[in-house]
């Protein structure tokens, strides 16, 4: 295989890798957004469950 073919092959492979990298970057961004939304929803639900409408009364009363 001549040097010219190797250069062309390397350029083609590099271009394909850049395209793959772009697709992977988009996937990572989508996954990060999903994780963020799930975390936000979990935090919201946890905050609601911590807020109880039932209040405890003091166990001892000083008269």
mmCIF file of the N, C-alpha and C atoms, coordinates in Angstrom:
data_MODEL
# 
_entry.id   MODEL 
# 
loop_
_atom_site.group_PDB 
_atom_site.id 
_atom_site.type_symbol 
_atom_site.label_atom_id 
_atom_site.label_alt_id 
_atom_site.label_comp_id 
_atom_site.label_asym_id 
_atom_site.label_entity_id 
_atom_site.label_seq_id 
_atom_site.pdbx_PDB_ins_code 
_atom_site.Cartn_x 
_atom_site.Cartn_y 
_atom_site.Cartn_z 
_atom_site.occupancy 
_atom_site.B_iso_or_equiv 
_atom_site.pdbx_formal_charge 
_atom_site.auth_seq_id 
_atom_site.auth_comp_id 
_atom_site.auth_asym_id 
_atom_site.auth_atom_id 
_atom_site.pdbx_PDB_model_num 
ATOM 1   N N  . UNK A 1 1  ? 0.852   -1.176 0.000  1.00 0.00 ? 1  UNK A N  1 
ATOM 2   C CA . UNK A 1 1  ? 0.000   0.000  0.000  1.00 0.00 ? 1  UNK A CA 1 
ATOM 3   C C  . UNK A 1 1  ? 0.895   1.236  0.000  1.00 0.00 ? 1  UNK A C  1 
ATOM 4   N N  . UNK A 1 2  ? 0.592   2.168  -0.866 1.00 0.00 ? 2  UNK A N  1 
ATOM 5   C CA . UNK A 1 2  ? 1.446   3.346  -0.954 1.00 0.00 ? 2  UNK A CA 1 
ATOM 6   C C  . UNK A 1 2  ? 1.112   4.337  0.161  1.00 0.00 ? 2  UNK A C  1 
ATOM 7   N N  . UNK A 1 3  ? 1.990   5.288  0.322  1.00 0.00 ? 3  UNK A N  1 
ATOM 8   C CA . UNK A 1 3  ? 1.847   6.312  1.364  1.00 0.00 ? 3  UNK A CA 1 
ATOM 9   C C  . UNK A 1 3  ? 0.581   7.134  1.137  1.00 0.00 ? 3  UNK A C  1 
ATOM 10  N N  . UNK A 1 4  ? 0.269   7.448  -0.111 1.00 0.00 ? 4  UNK A N  1 
ATOM 11  C CA . UNK A 1 4  ? -0.913  8.257  -0.412 1.00 0.00 ? 4  UNK A CA 1 
ATOM 12  C C  . UNK A 1 4  ? -2.198  7.578  0.048  1.00 0.00 ? 4  UNK A C  1 
ATOM 13  N N  . UNK A 1 5  ? -2.279  6.262  -0.190 1.00 0.00 ? 5  UNK A N  1 
ATOM 14  C CA . UNK A 1 5  ? -3.474  5.532  0.247  1.00 0.00 ? 5  UNK A CA 1 
ATOM 15  C C  . UNK A 1 5  ? -3.585  5.523  1.764  1.00 0.00 ? 5  UNK A C  1 
ATOM 16  N N  . UNK A 1 6  ? -2.466  5.414  2.436  1.00 0.00 ? 6  UNK A N  1 
ATOM 17  C CA . UNK A 1 6  ? -2.482  5.430  3.901  1.00 0.00 ? 6  UNK A CA 1 
ATOM 18  C C  . UNK A 1 6  ? -2.984  6.773  4.425  1.00 0.00 ? 6  UNK A C  1 
ATOM 19  N N  . UNK A 1 7  ? -2.543  7.851  3.789  1.00 0.00 ? 7  UNK A N  1 
ATOM 20  C CA . UNK A 1 7  ? -2.978  9.188  4.196  1.00 0.00 ? 7  UNK A CA 1 
ATOM 21  C C  . UNK A 1 7  ? -4.489  9.330  3.980  1.00 0.00 ? 7  UNK A C  1 
ATOM 22  N N  . UNK A 1 8  ? -4.957  8.886  2.838  1.00 0.00 ? 8  UNK A N  1 
ATOM 23  C CA . UNK A 1 8  ? -6.391  8.966  2.536  1.00 0.00 ? 8  UNK A CA 1 
ATOM 24  C C  . UNK A 1 8  ? -7.171  8.120  3.531  1.00 0.00 ? 8  UNK A C  1 
ATOM 25  N N  . UNK A 1 9  ? -6.705  6.908  3.799  1.00 0.00 ? 9  UNK A N  1 
ATOM 26  C CA . UNK A 1 9  ? -7.373  6.034  4.770  1.00 0.00 ? 9  UNK A CA 1 
ATOM 27  C C  . UNK A 1 9  ? -7.399  6.678  6.155  1.00 0.00 ? 9  UNK A C  1 
ATOM 28  N N  . UNK A 1 10 ? -6.307  7.276  6.543  1.00 0.00 ? 10 UNK A N  1 
ATOM 29  C CA . UNK A 1 10 ? -6.235  7.924  7.847  1.00 0.00 ? 10 UNK A CA 1 
ATOM 30  C C  . UNK A 1 10 ? -7.204  9.098  7.918  1.00 0.00 ? 10 UNK A C  1 
ATOM 31  N N  . UNK A 1 11 ? -7.308  9.869  6.834  1.00 0.00 ? 11 UNK A N  1 
ATOM 32  C CA . UNK A 1 11 ? -8.236  11.007 6.806  1.00 0.00 ? 11 UNK A CA 1 
ATOM 33  C C  . UNK A 1 11 ? -9.685  10.526 6.877  1.00 0.00 ? 11 UNK A C  1 
ATOM 34  N N  . UNK A 1 12 ? -9.991  9.463  6.154  1.00 0.00 ? 12 UNK A N  1 
ATOM 35  C CA . UNK A 1 12 ? -11.347 8.907  6.180  1.00 0.00 ? 12 UNK A CA 1 
ATOM 36  C C  . UNK A 1 12 ? -11.677 8.393  7.583  1.00 0.00 ? 12 UNK A C  1 
ATOM 37  N N  . UNK A 1 13 ? -10.750 7.686  8.174  1.00 0.00 ? 13 UNK A N  1 
ATOM 38  C CA . UNK A 1 13 ? -10.971 7.166  9.527  1.00 0.00 ? 13 UNK A CA 1 
ATOM 39  C C  . UNK A 1 13 ? -11.124 8.297  10.537 1.00 0.00 ? 13 UNK A C  1 
ATOM 40  N N  . UNK A 1 14 ? -10.318 9.339  10.387 1.00 0.00 ? 14 UNK A N  1 
ATOM 41  C CA . UNK A 1 14 ? -10.403 10.486 11.304 1.00 0.00 ? 14 UNK A CA 1 
ATOM 42  C C  . UNK A 1 14 ? -11.758 11.171 11.156 1.00 0.00 ? 14 UNK A C  1 
ATOM 43  N N  . UNK A 1 15 ? -12.228 11.344 9.944  1.00 0.00 ? 15 UNK A N  1 
ATOM 44  C CA . UNK A 1 15 ? -13.529 11.971 9.700  1.00 0.00 ? 15 UNK A CA 1 
ATOM 45  C C  . UNK A 1 15 ? -14.647 11.129 10.335 1.00 0.00 ? 15 UNK A C  1 
ATOM 46  N N  . UNK A 1 16 ? -14.579 9.823  10.155 1.00 0.00 ? 16 UNK A N  1 
ATOM 47  C CA . UNK A 1 16 ? -15.582 8.931  10.736 1.00 0.00 ? 16 UNK A CA 1 
ATOM 48  C C  . UNK A 1 16 ? -15.559 9.005  12.262 1.00 0.00 ? 16 UNK A C  1 
ATOM 49  N N  . UNK A 1 17 ? -14.374 9.068  12.833 1.00 0.00 ? 17 UNK A N  1 
ATOM 50  C CA . UNK A 1 17 ? -14.263 9.172  14.292 1.00 0.00 ? 17 UNK A CA 1 
ATOM 51  C C  . UNK A 1 17 ? -14.830 10.493 14.802 1.00 0.00 ? 17 UNK A C  1 
ATOM 52  N N  . UNK A 1 18 ? -14.591 11.578 14.069 1.00 0.00 ? 18 UNK A N  1 
ATOM 53  C CA . UNK A 1 18 ? -15.145 12.888 14.471 1.00 0.00 ? 18 UNK A CA 1 
ATOM 54  C C  . UNK A 1 18 ? -16.666 12.853 14.436 1.00 0.00 ? 18 UNK A C  1 
ATOM 55  N N  . UNK A 1 19 ? -17.234 12.201 13.402 1.00 0.00 ? 19 UNK A N  1 
ATOM 56  C CA . UNK A 1 19 ? -18.691 12.071 13.328 1.00 0.00 ? 19 UNK A CA 1 
ATOM 57  C C  . UNK A 1 19 ? -19.213 11.243 14.497 1.00 0.00 ? 19 UNK A C  1 
ATOM 58  N N  . UNK A 1 20 ? -18.539 10.138 14.783 1.00 0.00 ? 20 UNK A N  1 
ATOM 59  C CA . UNK A 1 20 ? -18.927 9.306  15.930 1.00 0.00 ? 20 UNK A CA 1 
ATOM 60  C C  . UNK A 1 20 ? -18.834 10.100 17.229 1.00 0.00 ? 20 UNK A C  1 
ATOM 61  N N  . UNK A 1 21 ? -17.782 10.884 17.356 1.00 0.00 ? 21 UNK A N  1 
ATOM 62  C CA . UNK A 1 21 ? -17.583 11.696 18.550 1.00 0.00 ? 21 UNK A CA 1 
ATOM 63  C C  . UNK A 1 21 ? -18.721 12.699 18.707 1.00 0.00 ? 21 UNK A C  1 
ATOM 64  N N  . UNK A 1 22 ? -19.149 13.297 17.603 1.00 0.00 ? 22 UNK A N  1 
ATOM 65  C CA . UNK A 1 22 ? -20.267 14.234 17.647 1.00 0.00 ? 22 UNK A CA 1 
ATOM 66  C C  . UNK A 1 22 ? -21.546 13.555 18.095 1.00 0.00 ? 22 UNK A C  1 
ATOM 67  N N  . UNK A 1 23 ? -21.799 12.354 17.584 1.00 0.00 ? 23 UNK A N  1 
ATOM 68  C CA . UNK A 1 23 ? -22.992 11.599 17.989 1.00 0.00 ? 23 UNK A CA 1 
ATOM 69  C C  . UNK A 1 23 ? -22.912 11.219 19.461 1.00 0.00 ? 23 UNK A C  1 
ATOM 70  N N  . UNK A 1 24 ? -21.748 10.790 19.888 1.00 0.00 ? 24 UNK A N  1 
ATOM 71  C CA . UNK A 1 24 ? -21.590 10.431 21.299 1.00 0.00 ? 24 UNK A CA 1 
ATOM 72  C C  . UNK A 1 24 ? -21.771 11.644 22.201 1.00 0.00 ? 24 UNK A C  1 
ATOM 73  N N  . UNK A 1 25 ? -21.288 12.785 21.769 1.00 0.00 ? 25 UNK A N  1 
ATOM 74  C CA . UNK A 1 25 ? -21.472 14.014 22.545 1.00 0.00 ? 25 UNK A CA 1 
ATOM 75  C C  . UNK A 1 25 ? -22.943 14.356 22.705 1.00 0.00 ? 25 UNK A C  1 
ATOM 76  N N  . UNK A 1 26 ? -23.709 14.176 21.640 1.00 0.00 ? 26 UNK A N  1 
ATOM 77  C CA . UNK A 1 26 ? -25.150 14.429 21.707 1.00 0.00 ? 26 UNK A CA 1 
ATOM 78  C C  . UNK A 1 26 ? -25.828 13.444 22.651 1.00 0.00 ? 26 UNK A C  1 
ATOM 79  N N  . UNK A 1 27 ? -25.439 12.192 22.588 1.00 0.00 ? 27 UNK A N  1 
ATOM 80  C CA . UNK A 1 27 ? -26.020 11.189 23.494 1.00 0.00 ? 27 UNK A CA 1 
ATOM 81  C C  . UNK A 1 27 ? -25.701 11.499 24.947 1.00 0.00 ? 27 UNK A C  1 
ATOM 82  N N  . UNK A 1 28 ? -24.473 11.888 25.207 1.00 0.00 ? 28 UNK A N  1 
ATOM 83  C CA . UNK A 1 28 ? -24.076 12.236 26.571 1.00 0.00 ? 28 UNK A CA 1 
ATOM 84  C C  . UNK A 1 28 ? -24.909 13.409 27.072 1.00 0.00 ? 28 UNK A C  1 
ATOM 85  N N  . UNK A 1 29 ? -25.138 14.392 26.221 1.00 0.00 ? 29 UNK A N  1 
ATOM 86  C CA . UNK A 1 29 ? -25.939 15.555 26.609 1.00 0.00 ? 29 UNK A CA 1 
ATOM 87  C C  . UNK A 1 29 ? -27.369 15.141 26.943 1.00 0.00 ? 29 UNK A C  1 
ATOM 88  N N  . UNK A 1 30 ? -27.945 14.260 26.148 1.00 0.00 ? 30 UNK A N  1 
ATOM 89  C CA . UNK A 1 30 ? -29.307 13.781 26.414 1.00 0.00 ? 30 UNK A CA 1 
ATOM 90  C C  . UNK A 1 30 ? -29.349 13.002 27.719 1.00 0.00 ? 30 UNK A C  1 
ATOM 91  N N  . UNK A 1 31 ? -28.396 12.111 27.920 1.00 0.00 ? 31 UNK A N  1 
ATOM 92  C CA . UNK A 1 31 ? -28.365 11.332 29.163 1.00 0.00 ? 31 UNK A CA 1 
ATOM 93  C C  . UNK A 1 31 ? -28.171 12.236 30.378 1.00 0.00 ? 31 UNK A C  1 
ATOM 94  N N  . UNK A 1 32 ? -27.329 13.234 30.249 1.00 0.00 ? 32 UNK A N  1 
ATOM 95  C CA . UNK A 1 32 ? -27.110 14.166 31.352 1.00 0.00 ? 32 UNK A CA 1 
ATOM 96  C C  . UNK A 1 32 ? -28.393 14.918 31.680 1.00 0.00 ? 32 UNK A C  1 
ATOM 97  N N  . UNK A 1 33 ? -29.144 15.315 30.664 1.00 0.00 ? 33 UNK A N  1 
ATOM 98  C CA . UNK A 1 33 ? -30.409 16.018 30.888 1.00 0.00 ? 33 UNK A CA 1 
ATOM 99  C C  . UNK A 1 33 ? -31.415 15.104 31.587 1.00 0.00 ? 33 UNK A C  1 
ATOM 100 N N  . UNK A 1 34 ? -31.490 13.855 31.162 1.00 0.00 ? 34 UNK A N  1 
ATOM 101 C CA . UNK A 1 34 ? -32.413 12.897 31.785 1.00 0.00 ? 34 UNK A CA 1 
ATOM 102 C C  . UNK A 1 34 ? -32.034 12.677 33.250 1.00 0.00 ? 34 UNK A C  1 
ATOM 103 N N  . UNK A 1 35 ? -30.761 12.493 33.515 1.00 0.00 ? 35 UNK A N  1 
ATOM 104 C CA . UNK A 1 35 ? -30.300 12.296 34.888 1.00 0.00 ? 35 UNK A CA 1 
ATOM 105 C C  . UNK A 1 35 ? -30.635 13.518 35.731 1.00 0.00 ? 35 UNK A C  1 
ATOM 106 N N  . UNK A 1 36 ? -30.409 14.700 35.183 1.00 0.00 ? 36 UNK A N  1 
ATOM 107 C CA . UNK A 1 36 ? -30.725 15.934 35.914 1.00 0.00 ? 36 UNK A CA 1 
ATOM 108 C C  . UNK A 1 36 ? -32.220 16.009 36.237 1.00 0.00 ? 36 UNK A C  1 
ATOM 109 N N  . UNK A 1 37 ? -33.067 15.707 35.261 1.00 0.00 ? 37 UNK A N  1 
ATOM 110 C CA . UNK A 1 37 ? -34.509 15.771 35.490 1.00 0.00 ? 37 UNK A CA 1 
ATOM 111 C C  . UNK A 1 37 ? -34.965 14.731 36.500 1.00 0.00 ? 37 UNK A C  1 
ATOM 112 N N  . UNK A 1 38 ? -34.409 13.531 36.432 1.00 0.00 ? 38 UNK A N  1 
ATOM 113 C CA . UNK A 1 38 ? -34.754 12.497 37.406 1.00 0.00 ? 38 UNK A CA 1 
ATOM 114 C C  . UNK A 1 38 ? -34.309 12.902 38.817 1.00 0.00 ? 38 UNK A C  1 
ATOM 115 N N  . UNK A 1 39 ? -33.114 13.463 38.923 1.00 0.00 ? 39 UNK A N  1 
ATOM 116 C CA . UNK A 1 39 ? -32.608 13.912 40.226 1.00 0.00 ? 39 UNK A CA 1 
ATOM 117 C C  . UNK A 1 39 ? -33.485 15.026 40.796 1.00 0.00 ? 39 UNK A C  1 
ATOM 118 N N  . UNK A 1 40 ? -33.890 15.968 39.940 1.00 0.00 ? 40 UNK A N  1 
ATOM 119 C CA . UNK A 1 40 ? -34.746 17.061 40.365 1.00 0.00 ? 40 UNK A CA 1 
ATOM 120 C C  . UNK A 1 40 ? -36.089 16.534 40.854 1.00 0.00 ? 40 UNK A C  1 
ATOM 121 N N  . UNK A 1 41 ? -36.662 15.590 40.119 1.00 0.00 ? 41 UNK A N  1 
ATOM 122 C CA . UNK A 1 41 ? -37.946 15.005 40.526 1.00 0.00 ? 41 UNK A CA 1 
ATOM 123 C C  . UNK A 1 41 ? -37.804 14.230 41.824 1.00 0.00 ? 41 UNK A C  1 
ATOM 124 N N  . UNK A 1 42 ? -36.743 13.474 41.969 1.00 0.00 ? 42 UNK A N  1 
ATOM 125 C CA . UNK A 1 42 ? -36.523 12.732 43.213 1.00 0.00 ? 42 UNK A CA 1 
ATOM 126 C C  . UNK A 1 42 ? -36.364 13.681 44.393 1.00 0.00 ? 42 UNK A C  1 
ATOM 127 N N  . UNK A 1 43 ? -35.592 14.746 44.209 1.00 0.00 ? 43 UNK A N  1 
ATOM 128 C CA . UNK A 1 43 ? -35.423 15.739 45.270 1.00 0.00 ? 43 UNK A CA 1 
ATOM 129 C C  . UNK A 1 43 ? -36.750 16.387 45.627 1.00 0.00 ? 43 UNK A C  1 
ATOM 130 N N  . UNK A 1 44 ? -37.557 16.698 44.618 1.00 0.00 ? 44 UNK A N  1 
ATOM 131 C CA . UNK A 1 44 ? -38.858 17.316 44.868 1.00 0.00 ? 44 UNK A CA 1 
ATOM 132 C C  . UNK A 1 44 ? -39.743 16.378 45.672 1.00 0.00 ? 44 UNK A C  1 
ATOM 133 N N  . UNK A 1 45 ? -39.780 15.121 45.292 1.00 0.00 ? 45 UNK A N  1 
ATOM 134 C CA . UNK A 1 45 ? -40.617 14.149 46.012 1.00 0.00 ? 45 UNK A CA 1 
ATOM 135 C C  . UNK A 1 45 ? -40.102 13.929 47.426 1.00 0.00 ? 45 UNK A C  1 
ATOM 136 N N  . UNK A 1 46 ? -38.805 13.912 47.589 1.00 0.00 ? 46 UNK A N  1 
ATOM 137 C CA . UNK A 1 46 ? -38.225 13.733 48.922 1.00 0.00 ? 46 UNK A CA 1 
ATOM 138 C C  . UNK A 1 46 ? -38.575 14.920 49.808 1.00 0.00 ? 46 UNK A C  1 
ATOM 139 N N  . UNK A 1 47 ? -38.502 16.132 49.277 1.00 0.00 ? 47 UNK A N  1 
ATOM 140 C CA . UNK A 1 47 ? -38.857 17.324 50.047 1.00 0.00 ? 47 UNK A CA 1 
ATOM 141 C C  . UNK A 1 47 ? -40.316 17.281 50.475 1.00 0.00 ? 47 UNK A C  1 
ATOM 142 N N  . UNK A 1 48 ? -41.201 16.838 49.585 1.00 0.00 ? 48 UNK A N  1 
ATOM 143 C CA . UNK A 1 48 ? -42.629 16.765 49.910 1.00 0.00 ? 48 UNK A CA 1 
ATOM 144 C C  . UNK A 1 48 ? -42.850 15.733 51.003 1.00 0.00 ? 48 UNK A C  1 
ATOM 145 N N  . UNK A 1 49 ? -42.186 14.598 50.934 1.00 0.00 ? 49 UNK A N  1 
ATOM 146 C CA . UNK A 1 49 ? -42.403 13.548 51.933 1.00 0.00 ? 49 UNK A CA 1 
ATOM 147 C C  . UNK A 1 49 ? -41.857 13.958 53.296 1.00 0.00 ? 49 UNK A C  1 
ATOM 148 N N  . UNK A 1 50 ? -40.877 14.836 53.322 1.00 0.00 ? 50 UNK A N  1 
ATOM 149 C CA . UNK A 1 50 ? -40.327 15.296 54.604 1.00 0.00 ? 50 UNK A CA 1 
ATOM 150 C C  . UNK A 1 50 ? -41.252 16.299 55.282 1.00 0.00 ? 50 UNK A C  1 
ATOM 151 N N  . UNK A 1 51 ? -42.036 17.016 54.491 1.00 0.00 ? 51 UNK A N  1 
ATOM 152 C CA . UNK A 1 51 ? -42.966 17.990 55.047 1.00 0.00 ? 51 UNK A CA 1 
ATOM 153 C C  . UNK A 1 51 ? -44.226 17.268 55.466 1.00 0.00 ? 51 UNK A C  1 
ATOM 154 N N  . UNK A 1 52 ? -44.354 17.012 56.705 1.00 0.00 ? 52 UNK A N  1 
ATOM 155 C CA . UNK A 1 52 ? -45.519 16.310 57.206 1.00 0.00 ? 52 UNK A CA 1 
ATOM 156 C C  . UNK A 1 52 ? -46.509 17.324 57.764 1.00 0.00 ? 52 UNK A C  1 
ATOM 157 N N  . UNK A 1 53 ? -47.784 17.040 57.580 1.00 0.00 ? 53 UNK A N  1 
ATOM 158 C CA . UNK A 1 53 ? -48.817 17.903 58.133 1.00 0.00 ? 53 UNK A CA 1 
ATOM 159 C C  . UNK A 1 53 ? -49.042 17.619 59.610 1.00 0.00 ? 53 UNK A C  1 
ATOM 160 N N  . UNK A 1 54 ? -48.564 16.498 60.083 1.00 0.00 ? 54 UNK A N  1 
ATOM 161 C CA . UNK A 1 54 ? -48.719 16.121 61.484 1.00 0.00 ? 54 UNK A CA 1 
ATOM 162 C C  . UNK A 1 54 ? -47.560 16.714 62.268 1.00 0.00 ? 54 UNK A C  1 
ATOM 163 N N  . UNK A 1 55 ? -47.883 17.433 63.306 1.00 0.00 ? 55 UNK A N  1 
ATOM 164 C CA . UNK A 1 55 ? -46.858 18.044 64.162 1.00 0.00 ? 55 UNK A CA 1 
ATOM 165 C C  . UNK A 1 55 ? -46.818 17.290 65.485 1.00 0.00 ? 55 UNK A C  1 
ATOM 166 N N  . UNK A 1 56 ? -45.639 17.081 65.980 1.00 0.00 ? 56 UNK A N  1 
ATOM 167 C CA . UNK A 1 56 ? -45.523 16.422 67.280 1.00 0.00 ? 56 UNK A CA 1 
ATOM 168 C C  . UNK A 1 56 ? -45.662 17.458 68.379 1.00 0.00 ? 56 UNK A C  1 
ATOM 169 N N  . UNK A 1 57 ? -46.291 17.047 69.460 1.00 0.00 ? 57 UNK A N  1 
ATOM 170 C CA . UNK A 1 57 ? -46.448 17.917 70.619 1.00 0.00 ? 57 UNK A CA 1 
ATOM 171 C C  . UNK A 1 57 ? -45.308 17.667 71.582 1.00 0.00 ? 57 UNK A C  1 
ATOM 172 N N  . UNK A 1 58 ? -44.968 18.658 72.372 1.00 0.00 ? 58 UNK A N  1 
ATOM 173 C CA . UNK A 1 58 ? -43.923 18.430 73.376 1.00 0.00 ? 58 UNK A CA 1 
ATOM 174 C C  . UNK A 1 58 ? -44.374 17.313 74.333 1.00 0.00 ? 58 UNK A C  1 
ATOM 175 N N  . UNK A 1 59 ? -43.429 16.514 74.780 1.00 0.00 ? 59 UNK A N  1 
ATOM 176 C CA . UNK A 1 59 ? -43.777 15.393 75.672 1.00 0.00 ? 59 UNK A CA 1 
ATOM 177 C C  . UNK A 1 59 ? -43.955 15.845 77.107 1.00 0.00 ? 59 UNK A C  1 
ATOM 178 N N  . UNK A 1 60 ? -43.359 16.944 77.483 1.00 0.00 ? 60 UNK A N  1 
ATOM 179 C CA . UNK A 1 60 ? -43.545 17.434 78.855 1.00 0.00 ? 60 UNK A CA 1 
ATOM 180 C C  . UNK A 1 60 ? -44.017 18.877 78.817 1.00 0.00 ? 60 UNK A C  1 
ATOM 181 N N  . UNK A 1 61 ? -44.896 19.190 79.746 1.00 0.00 ? 61 UNK A N  1 
ATOM 182 C CA . UNK A 1 61 ? -45.441 20.532 79.819 1.00 0.00 ? 61 UNK A CA 1 
ATOM 183 C C  . UNK A 1 61 ? -45.070 21.113 81.172 1.00 0.00 ? 61 UNK A C  1 
ATOM 184 N N  . UNK A 1 62 ? -44.452 22.269 81.159 1.00 0.00 ? 62 UNK A N  1 
ATOM 185 C CA . UNK A 1 62 ? -44.082 22.924 82.421 1.00 0.00 ? 62 UNK A CA 1 
ATOM 186 C C  . UNK A 1 62 ? -45.230 23.823 82.844 1.00 0.00 ? 62 UNK A C  1 
ATOM 187 N N  . UNK A 1 63 ? -45.695 23.642 84.127 1.00 0.00 ? 63 UNK A N  1 
ATOM 188 C CA . UNK A 1 63 ? -46.811 24.455 84.623 1.00 0.00 ? 63 UNK A CA 1 
ATOM 189 C C  . UNK A 1 63 ? -46.335 25.475 85.612 1.00 0.00 ? 63 UNK A C  1 
# 
